[in-house]
């Protein structure tokens, strides 16, 4: 790694102060979010030797098939162990049936190295102990397959918490290491992960490990000399699990846009002693490309207002990106959960003014968005169409998770996701006027 001196140009909070210390509106009522099972859709693509077996109902199976858009010729690495009426009524031993299904699955798919038993609403209701089942099956199928479990139940988890629960279940079984290494935590598309690793390698930072790794036989390990940084802002349980293993968190804004990416990389560079000269040489060109792409995409965003419903926990860093880099004004920024250690750096940079809300009472929040009439509303699928019918332009929050949006090369695409609904609405108004 490159050791050197020189002070980085770390972005400073706006002169009118950030939002870290402002009062937070906390509401607990009816929520409007996807369940945590949805995270399987991107996790099974990321972990190439893993299989996700949902212990649930036919509704769970239909949800995953619909969300994944599975082709008829593809054999995905997820499935559902269907709980039938006899299981739900306690007339059959669900553990015996689960053992049989797992044995059949592993016999048919010898490429599986790690198997996740994923809890659902039905399995939670009838109290199937998937933790005990995972321990038992790990012993039966060791050492070829590692069996873990986590809950993706909509009763217990929101949309992105499925990934958090999955990664948190992996942390206790990671090997121990004394090496000083950087661990980047959070599933990223492979092309985005490769861009990130290239930037860090050019700065001389290494070794760099990723959680989740693409394969179980990677060298990902954790110990008291591990420095970890989150690539996704919804990993509260994983953050806590890593700290229990003795790893140290590098706090930083999240890598959305030019400013966020630069601040994220600078936090790593400072921790690993990268000189200001090296940092500038590595980031100057991609920063310039990001700024140009954002400016082109953000022509329709400047001066417009945005309202975030709580959905993915990406809301705070995205609000920071839209207000500071795209010229928008945030009316309300809602998030399912707010963790100061995780979201604090972005709250420091978010210009004062918007209502920060945690949790949801959806009817009350709908009243607020109708009163505010923002130019753009970021919300879940279930709310988007009704709000569009009321004349509000909307952006589906789920797209922001499924689309590559991190780091410099995706910064223009990220801005474009928000500008397209406004351009579409403008064009419709022009057509109506003609």
N, C-alpha and C positions, 0 to 999 in steps of 0.2 A: 504494500500500500504506500501511497505517497504521503509522507509527513512533511509539514511545512508550516509557515506562519502566514498571517494575513487575515483580515477580518472579512467575513462574508457580508454581502449586502442583503441581510435578512429583511423581508417585508415587515413594515411597521403597521400597527393598528391605525385606522383613520383618525384624524385630529378630533373628531367629535366622539371618540370612544367606541369601543366594541360592544358586543352584546353578552359577554361572559357573566357580567354581574347584574344584568337586568332581571326584574322579577319574571318568573316563568309561570304561565297559566297552566295549571295541572288539572286535567279533567279525566274522570273515569266513568265511562258510560258505554253505550253501544258503539262498537268499532266497525270499520269497513276495510278489512284487509284480507289478503290471501293467507292460507295456512302455510306452515313451514315445510310441508312436503314439496312445495314448488322448487325449493333449492336443489332438489335432486336433479332437475333438468340441466343445470350447468355443472353440478359437481360430478355427475357420471361422465360428462365429456372431459372433464379435467383430469380425473384420476383413472388412468387407462387400465389399471388392473383391479379395479374395485367394482363391486356389485351392491346395489341398494335394494334390499328386500323389505318392502312396506308390509307390516302386519296390520291389515285393515280390511275395508269393505270394498264392494264393487265400485262404490262412489269414488274411493281413493284411486282405484285403477283407472277409471274414466278420466279423472282430473289429470293424472300424469300423462295418459295417452293424448289427451287433448292439448295439454300445455306443450308437450314435446313435439307434436306433429310427427310421430314416428312413421317412417316409410315402411311399406309392407315387406320390402326386401332386407331391411335392417334388423339386426338382433341387438336391441339396446341392453345396457348393463344396469337395468332396474326392472323390478317386477313387483307384484303384489301377492302375498299369501292371503287368500280370501278367507275372511272369517264368516263361516256359514251360520245358519240359525242355531244349529246344535252347539257351536262354539259359544255364541252369544248367550245361549240359555244355560250354559254350564253342563250340557249333556255329553260333551266330548272333552277329552284332555287336549287342550290347545298346544301344550308343550310337546306332547308325543307327535301330534300332527306337524308342528313346526320343525321338529328334528327330522321327520321324514321328508318334508319339502326341501329342507336345506341339503340333505344328503343327495336327493335327486338333482338339485340344481348344481352342486359341486361336481357330481359325476358327469353331468352334461357339459359343464363349463370349466375345464381344468385350468384355464387361463386366469381364473379369479384368485387373487392373492389376499384381498381383504374384503370381508363381507360385513355390511352394515345392516343390522336389524333396526328398522325405523318404526317407531311407535306412531300410532294414529289416534284419532278420536275414539274409534271403537275399541282398540286395544287398551287405551287408557281407561275407558269406562268399565270394562270387565276385569281390569287390574291384572293383565298379563305381565309377569315379571321378566321383561326382555333383558334386563341386566344379568339376571341369573342364567337365562337362556344363552346369552352371549358367552359367559364364562364357561358354561358346560360345553357349548359347541366349539369354543376355542381349544379346549382340551381334546375333544374328539378328533378334530381335524388338524391339530398341530403336527408339524411345524409349517405345513404348506399354506394354510389359510389362517389369517388373523380375523377373529369375529369381534365386532364392537357393536354398541347400540347407542341410539339417541332418540329423542322424541321430536317428531315433526307435526305433532297434533295441533290442530287449529285451536284447541282448548287452551294449550299452553304456549304456543309459539305464533309469532307473526311472520310475515312473508320471508324476510331474509334471516330470521333467527334459526331457520333450519340449517343453514351453513354454519352459523355460530355453534350450534349444538353439535354438529358433526365434527368440526375441527376441535372443539373442546374435548370431545370423547377420544380424540387421537393423542392429545398432549400427554396424558399419564403413561402411555406405552412407548413414547419416543425414547430412543437410546440416550444415555447420558454422555455428555462431552465436556471436557475442560477447555476446549479450544475457544478462542475469541472469534466468533463468527457473527455474521448478520443473518437474521431470519426474517424474511418478508412473509407476512401472514395475510392470507385472503386469496381466494381463487380469482385468477385473471385469465382471460383468453391467452392461448399460447403465444400468439403473435405479439400481444401487448407485454407479456412476461419477458419474451426475448428482447424486446426493445429496452425494457427496464434493466435487464441483466447486462446488456451491452453498454448502457450509460454508466452503470456502476463499475463494470470492468475497465472502461476507459478512464475512470477516476482512480483506479487502483484499489477499489474496495473489494475485499474478498477474504475468505470464501463466503459466498452468498448462498443460502439455502432457502427453499420455499415451502410453505405449508398452506395448502396441500401440495405435495410433490406429485409429479405425473405418475410415478410408480413407487411402490412400497420399498423397493430395493435401493432407493436413493440414499444419500448420506445425511438426510435430515435428522438432527439430534438437538438436544437442548441441555443447558447447564447454567451455572452461575456466571459464566463468561459470555453467554449468549446475549446479544443485543437484538431486540426484535422491534419491528416497525409494522404497523397495520397498513394494508393497502385498501381495506374496506372499513367503513365506519360503523358496522353493525356487529362487531366481534367482541362484545363485552365479556361474555363467559370465557372465550378463548384467551382474552387478555388476562383475566384473573387466573386461569389455569396455568398460563406460562409464568406468571409472577410467582405462583406457588412452587414452580419448579426452579425458581431462583433467577430466571431471565429478567433482563432490564428493558423497560419500554422506552423507545425513542419517541417522544411526543412531537407531532408535526401536523400542520394542515394536510388535508388529503390531496392527492395528485390529480386534481381536476383543473384543466386550463394551464396557462403559462405560469401564473403566480403560484398556484397550489403545487404544481409539479416542481417548480424551482425551490419552494420552501421545503417540500418533502425531501428532495435530494440534498438540500443544504443541511438539513438536520442530520442526515446520515454522514455527509462530508465532514461536518464539525465533529461528530462522535469518532470518526475514524481518521482524523488528522489530515484531510485532503487540503492542499493549499488553495488559496483564492485564485491563483493563476491557473492551476489545473482545472478547477471547477469551471471557471469562465471559458476555458478552451473547449471543454467537453460540451457545455450546455449552450453556448452562444448561437450556434447555427440552428439547432432544433427549437430554441426559444424564439428566434426570429420567424421561423416557419409557423410556429404556433400563434404568435401575435398576428401575423398576416391572415392566417386562416380564421381566427376568431373575429377579426375586424370585418372580414367579408361576410361571415355568417351572421354577425350581430347587427347588421345595418337595420334590421327590422325590430331589434330589441331595445335600443337606446330610448330612454324616456318612458318605457312601458312598465306596468306593475305586474307583480307575480304573487300568487298565493299558494302555499304548499299545504296540502293535506298530509297527515302522517301515514307513511306507508313502508318505506325501505330503510330508514335511518340515513339515507344519503341526503336528506333535505337540507341540513345545515351547511355542509360543504358546497352543495350545489347553489344554495342561496348566496353564499360568499362569492362563488364564481360569477353568477349572473349579475350581482350588484357591483362588484369591483372591476370585472373585466368586460362586461357586456352593457353596462349603463342602465340596468333595470332598477326598479325600486321594489323591495319586498314589503308586502302588506302584513302577512302572517307566515311564519315558518313553523310548521308543526312536525313533530317527530314522535314515533311510538315511544322511544326512550332516549334520554339524554344522559350521557356519561361525561362528566367533566374532564376526566383524564384523556378521553378519546376525542370529544367534540370541542373541548376548550380552545385549542389553537385556532380552529376555524371561527368560533364565536368571538375570539379576540379581534379577528379581521372583519367580521360582518358589521357593516355600518349600523349604528344605532338607529332605531326607528320602528322596525317590525315587531309585532307581537310574537314572542317565542312561546310555543305551546308544546306540552308533553302529554302523551296519551290522547284520548279522544272521547268526546260525546258528539257523535256525528250530527245529530239534529241541531245542536247548538252551533257547531262549526259551519253547517250549511247556512244557518241564519247569518253568520258573520260574512261568509263569502258573498251571499246575495246582497248584503248591505254594502260591501266594499266594491262590488262589480269590477274585479281586477281585469287587466287585459289578458292575462293567462293564468289558468288554474292547473296545478299539477296534482293529480289525484289518481285513485284506483279506477279500474275498468267499470266497476259497478256504479260509480258516480259520474263518470265522464259523459255518457250519452244523455242522462237527464239534465246535466248542466249545459251541455251543448244546445239542448232543446230550449233552454232558457236564454240563449244568446251569449253564453260564456265560451270563450275558446279554451280548450283543455289539452293537456299533455298527459298521456298514460304513464304513470310512474314506473310500471313494470318494464317499459322499454329501456329505462335508464340502467336497469340491471342486466338485461339481456344483450345490450349493445356495447361494443368496445368503446369506452369513453375516457380511460385513464391515460395520463401522460401527454407529452407534447404532440405526438403525431395524430392523436385522436381529438385534440382540443377543438379544432374546427368542426368536426362531426358532432361534438357535444353541444356546441352553440347552435348548430343546425337543427338538432332535435327540438330545441325550444323555439327557434324562429319559424320553422315550417308551419305550425298551427296558426301563427299570426299572419304569415303570407297567404295561407289558404283562406283564412277569414277575409282578408283584404280583397283577394281575387273574387270571392263570392259576392262581396258587397259591390264590386265594380260591375260584375255580370248582372246583378239585380238592378243596378242603376241604369244599365243599358236597356 
